[in-house]
């Protein structure tokens, strides 16, 4: 290597520039770059801590929510049932509560109300108690208790046969118990027929006809005061209405609505022509006879 005295001017200048460049580079590496990396490392650590805290918060909130939902879900399986009657003041509702409890015993998963098959529940309760019209409302009554509000069929007529009293509503559904006052209209049974094989002499279709007949009379502005079953027959009835001296013979196998509309027409006709028959026979559709 050449000594300093032997270097040319050009070589000396290059050597000075090289030394200066090395010193400048060492200064940058030792100070400026080192500070930048330290600051970047500190910000990264803070960001990681924030992200970690957020993840932990979400985790604990999720665990809490799941725990609460699980407890609520499990409490459904020990829920209690209470029953109230809509528009009826009666405290003797225990048999309806029992019917609902029996349904839940057979279908425990449906105690969780979002999973309840309400139609199936109503069908079960109505089969046990035909006087029930519907389950109007199901309300949460505390964390582990539900209240079932029941609506009941309102009877439009009563009928006594062989010591047993039955009722029928405007839809023609028959039932043996009612929470309402007994209806004023009573069916007079002069048929003289007796029950056979332990069954009532009147069928469900007969009660259906009576219920529809009463509803049809109301729709035509008439009030039925008496329904008589003549001897040895359930296929016809004698219907008397308020303010009219004669009655109408009607067939239980024909349309209740149609026969009652014909009776209304006959009443207007007789009033116009000043005719006072003993009865009018409307058993044949589209025709009417009077005597």
C-alpha positions as CSV (number, residue, x, y, z in Angstrom):
1,X,0.0,0.0,0.0
2,X,1.3,3.4,-0.9
3,X,2.3,5.9,1.8
4,X,0.5,9.2,2.1
5,X,3.6,11.1,0.6
6,X,3.6,8.8,-2.5
7,X,-0.1,9.3,-3.3
8,X,-1.0,11.5,-6.2
9,X,-3.4,14.4,-5.7
10,X,-6.2,12.6,-7.3
11,X,-5.7,9.5,-5.1
12,X,-5.6,11.7,-2.0
13,X,-9.0,13.3,-3.0
14,X,-10.6,9.9,-3.6
15,X,-9.3,8.7,-0.3
16,X,-10.7,11.7,1.6
17,X,-14.1,11.4,-0.1
18,X,-14.2,7.6,0.7
19,X,-13.4,8.3,4.4
20,X,-16.0,11.0,4.6
21,X,-18.6,8.8,3.0
22,X,-17.9,6.0,5.5
23,X,-18.2,8.4,8.5
24,X,-21.5,9.8,7.1
25,X,-22.9,6.3,6.6
26,X,-22.0,5.2,10.1
27,X,-23.7,8.2,11.5
28,X,-27.0,7.4,9.8
29,X,-26.9,3.8,10.8
30,X,-26.0,4.5,14.4
31,X,-28.5,7.3,15.1
32,X,-31.2,8.0,12.6
33,X,-32.2,4.5,11.5
34,X,-32.0,3.1,15.1
35,X,-34.5,5.7,16.4
36,X,-37.0,5.1,13.6
37,X,-37.0,1.3,14.2
38,X,-37.5,1.9,18.0
39,X,-40.5,4.1,17.4
40,X,-42.0,1.7,14.9
41,X,-41.6,-1.2,17.4
42,X,-43.3,0.7,20.2
43,X,-46.4,1.6,18.0
44,X,-46.7,-2.0,16.9
45,X,-46.7,-3.3,20.5
46,X,-49.4,-0.8,21.5
47,X,-51.5,-1.8,18.5
48,X,-51.2,-5.5,19.3
49,X,-52.3,-4.8,22.9
50,X,-55.4,-2.9,21.7
51,X,-56.3,-5.8,19.3
52,X,-55.8,-8.3,22.1
53,X,-58.0,-6.4,24.5
54,X,-60.8,-6.1,21.9
55,X,-60.7,-9.9,21.2
56,X,-60.8,-10.7,24.9
57,X,-63.8,-8.3,25.4
58,X,-65.7,-9.9,22.5
59,X,-64.9,-13.3,23.9
60,X,-66.2,-12.6,27.4
61,X,-69.3,-10.8,26.1
62,X,-70.1,-13.8,23.9
63,X,-69.6,-16.2,26.7
64,X,-71.9,-14.2,29.0
65,X,-74.6,-13.9,26.3
66,X,-74.5,-17.7,25.6
67,X,-74.7,-18.4,29.3
68,X,-77.8,-16.2,29.7
69,X,-79.5,-17.8,26.7
70,X,-78.7,-21.3,27.9
71,X,-80.1,-20.6,31.3
72,X,-83.3,-19.1,29.8
73,X,-83.6,-22.1,27.5
74,X,-83.2,-24.6,30.3
75,X,-85.7,-22.7,32.5
76,X,-88.4,-23.2,29.8
77,X,-88.4,-27.0,30.6
78,X,-89.5,-26.3,34.2
79,X,-91.9,-23.5,33.3
80,X,-95.2,-23.4,35.1
81,X,-98.7,-23.0,33.5
82,X,-101.5,-20.7,34.6
83,X,-104.9,-20.3,32.9
84,X,-107.3,-17.4,32.7
85,X,-110.7,-17.2,30.9
86,X,-111.4,-14.4,28.5
87,X,-114.7,-12.5,29.1
88,X,-115.7,-15.0,31.7
89,X,-115.5,-14.7,35.5
90,X,-114.7,-18.2,36.7
91,X,-112.0,-19.5,38.9
92,X,-112.6,-23.2,38.3
93,X,-110.1,-23.6,35.5
94,X,-108.0,-26.5,36.8
95,X,-109.1,-29.1,34.3
96,X,-107.9,-26.8,31.4
97,X,-104.6,-26.3,33.1
98,X,-104.2,-30.1,33.4
99,X,-105.0,-30.6,29.7
100,X,-102.2,-28.1,28.8
101,X,-99.8,-29.7,31.2
102,X,-100.5,-33.1,29.7
103,X,-99.7,-31.8,26.2
104,X,-96.3,-30.4,27.4
105,X,-95.5,-33.7,29.2
106,X,-96.0,-35.5,25.8
107,X,-94.1,-32.8,23.9
108,X,-91.4,-31.4,26.4
109,X,-89.4,-29.6,23.7
110,X,-92.4,-27.3,23.0
111,X,-92.2,-25.8,26.5
112,X,-89.6,-23.6,24.6
113,X,-92.3,-21.2,23.3
114,X,-90.7,-20.5,19.9
115,X,-90.9,-24.2,19.3
116,X,-94.6,-24.4,20.3
117,X,-97.1,-26.0,17.8
118,X,-100.1,-23.9,18.9
119,X,-102.5,-25.6,16.5
120,X,-101.7,-29.0,17.9
121,X,-102.0,-27.6,21.5
122,X,-105.5,-26.1,20.7
123,X,-106.6,-29.4,19.1
124,X,-105.6,-31.4,22.2
125,X,-107.3,-29.0,24.6
126,X,-110.5,-28.8,22.5
127,X,-110.6,-32.6,22.3
128,X,-110.5,-32.8,26.1
129,X,-112.8,-29.8,26.5
130,X,-115.1,-29.0,23.5
131,X,-116.4,-25.8,25.1
132,X,-113.0,-24.1,24.4
133,X,-113.1,-22.0,21.3
134,X,-109.4,-20.9,21.2
135,X,-106.3,-20.0,23.0
136,X,-106.4,-16.2,22.7
137,X,-103.1,-15.3,24.1
138,X,-99.9,-16.8,25.6
139,X,-98.1,-14.3,27.8
140,X,-94.9,-14.6,29.8
141,X,-95.7,-14.4,33.5
142,X,-92.3,-14.3,35.0
143,X,-89.1,-16.1,33.9
144,X,-90.5,-19.6,34.5
145,X,-94.3,-19.1,34.1
146,X,-96.6,-18.7,31.1
147,X,-100.3,-17.6,31.3
148,X,-102.7,-19.1,28.7
149,X,-105.8,-17.0,28.1
150,X,-108.7,-19.2,26.9
151,X,-111.8,-18.1,25.0
152,X,-114.9,-20.2,25.3
153,X,-117.9,-21.1,23.1
154,X,-121.0,-19.2,23.9
155,X,-124.1,-21.5,23.8
156,X,-127.2,-20.4,21.9
157,X,-129.4,-23.3,22.9
158,X,-129.6,-26.1,25.4
159,X,-131.1,-29.5,25.1
160,X,-131.9,-32.1,27.8
161,X,-131.9,-35.8,26.9
162,X,-131.9,-38.7,29.3
163,X,-131.0,-36.4,32.1
164,X,-127.9,-35.0,30.3
165,X,-127.8,-31.3,29.3
166,X,-125.9,-30.4,26.2
167,X,-125.3,-27.0,24.6
168,X,-124.7,-25.8,21.1
169,X,-123.0,-22.6,19.8
170,X,-123.6,-20.5,16.7
171,X,-121.1,-22.6,14.7
172,X,-123.0,-25.8,15.5
173,X,-120.5,-27.2,17.9
174,X,-122.0,-29.2,20.8
175,X,-120.5,-29.3,24.3
176,X,-121.6,-30.4,27.7
177,X,-120.1,-27.6,29.9
178,X,-120.3,-23.8,29.7
179,X,-118.9,-21.0,31.7
180,X,-121.6,-18.6,30.4
181,X,-125.2,-18.3,31.6
182,X,-127.5,-20.9,30.3
183,X,-129.2,-19.8,27.0
184,X,-132.9,-18.9,27.1
185,X,-133.6,-21.1,24.1
186,X,-134.2,-24.7,25.0
187,X,-134.9,-27.5,22.6
188,X,-138.1,-29.4,23.4
189,X,-137.5,-33.1,22.7
190,X,-140.7,-35.0,22.0
191,X,-139.0,-37.5,19.8
192,X,-139.5,-40.3,22.3
193,X,-136.2,-41.9,21.0
194,X,-133.8,-43.4,23.4
195,X,-130.0,-43.7,23.2
196,X,-128.4,-46.8,21.9
197,X,-124.9,-48.3,22.5
198,X,-124.3,-45.7,25.2
199,X,-124.5,-42.9,22.6
200,X,-126.8,-39.8,22.7
201,X,-129.8,-40.0,20.5
202,X,-128.8,-36.7,18.7
203,X,-125.7,-36.7,16.5
204,X,-123.2,-33.9,16.1
205,X,-124.8,-33.0,12.8
206,X,-128.1,-32.3,14.5
207,X,-126.5,-29.9,16.9
208,X,-124.6,-28.3,14.1
209,X,-127.9,-27.7,12.3
210,X,-129.4,-26.1,15.4
211,X,-126.5,-23.8,15.9
212,X,-126.5,-22.6,12.3
213,X,-130.3,-22.2,12.4
214,X,-130.0,-19.8,15.4
215,X,-127.3,-17.8,13.7
216,X,-129.3,-17.6,10.4
217,X,-132.3,-16.4,12.3
218,X,-130.3,-13.6,13.9
219,X,-129.0,-12.6,10.5
220,X,-132.5,-12.4,9.1
221,X,-133.7,-10.3,12.1
222,X,-135.7,-13.2,13.7
223,X,-135.5,-14.5,17.2
224,X,-136.1,-18.2,17.7
225,X,-138.2,-18.9,20.8
226,X,-138.7,-22.6,20.5
227,X,-137.3,-25.6,18.6
228,X,-139.4,-28.8,19.0
229,X,-138.4,-32.2,17.9
230,X,-141.6,-34.0,16.8
231,X,-142.2,-37.7,17.8
232,X,-140.1,-40.4,16.3
233,X,-137.8,-38.1,14.2
234,X,-134.6,-36.2,14.3
235,X,-134.7,-35.4,10.7
236,X,-137.1,-32.5,11.1
237,X,-137.8,-29.8,13.7
238,X,-140.6,-27.3,14.3
239,X,-139.2,-23.8,14.6
240,X,-141.1,-20.9,16.3
241,X,-140.0,-17.3,16.2
242,X,-140.9,-14.3,18.3
243,X,-144.0,-12.4,17.1
244,X,-145.2,-15.1,14.7
245,X,-148.1,-17.4,15.8
246,X,-147.4,-20.3,13.3
247,X,-144.2,-22.4,13.2
248,X,-142.1,-23.7,10.3
249,X,-141.3,-27.3,9.6
250,X,-137.6,-27.7,8.6
251,X,-135.4,-30.6,7.6
252,X,-132.2,-31.1,9.5
253,X,-130.5,-32.5,6.4
254,X,-131.1,-29.4,4.3
255,X,-129.4,-26.0,4.6
256,X,-130.3,-24.1,7.8
257,X,-129.4,-20.8,6.2
258,X,-131.6,-21.4,3.2
259,X,-134.6,-22.6,5.1
260,X,-134.5,-19.7,7.5
261,X,-134.3,-17.3,4.6
262,X,-137.3,-18.9,3.1
263,X,-139.1,-18.6,6.4
264,X,-138.4,-14.9,6.5
265,X,-139.8,-14.6,2.9
266,X,-142.9,-16.6,3.9
267,X,-143.5,-14.4,7.0
268,X,-143.4,-11.3,4.8
269,X,-145.7,-12.9,2.2
270,X,-148.3,-13.9,4.8
271,X,-148.2,-10.5,6.4
272,X,-148.7,-8.8,3.1
273,X,-151.6,-11.0,2.1
274,X,-153.1,-11.2,5.6
275,X,-152.8,-15.0,5.8
276,X,-152.7,-16.8,9.2
277,X,-151.6,-20.4,8.6
278,X,-151.1,-23.1,11.3
279,X,-147.7,-23.9,10.0
280,X,-145.5,-23.6,6.9
281,X,-143.5,-26.5,5.6
282,X,-140.1,-25.6,4.2
283,X,-138.5,-29.0,4.1
284,X,-138.3,-29.2,0.3
285,X,-135.7,-26.8,-1.1
286,X,-137.2,-24.1,-3.2
287,X,-140.8,-24.9,-2.2
288,X,-143.1,-24.0,0.6
289,X,-146.4,-25.3,1.8
290,X,-148.7,-24.0,4.4
291,X,-151.8,-25.1,6.2
